[in-house]
Amino acid sequence: MMNDLKIARVEAGLTQQQLAEKSGVTRQTISLIEKGKYNPTLKLCLAICHATGKTLDDIFWIEKRQNKNETSDR
């Protein structure tokens, strides 16, 4: 699953470990989510959004953003 978690985490000034602690998971889980190798639950997505100060759309709704870019390129 593609996402912008790493960007959101860095913008929030958090390490993977800090985000993991704030979200109630391990650092390895955050790493796997960032790599697109783990599909988080909605509950975890919301915890990550709260910890980073971002919305679900900001981090996890890549398709919507790609469609906007395609429209603006025309």
Sequence and secondary structure as in RCSB ss.txt:
>XXXX:A:sequence
MMNDLKIARVEAGLTQQQLAEKSGVTRQTISLIEKGKYNPTLKLCLAICHATGKTLDDIFWIEKRQNKNETSDR
>XXXX:A:secstr
    HHHHHHHTT  HHHHHHHHTS HHHHHHHHHT     HHHHHHHHHHHT  HHHHH HHHHHHHHHHHH 
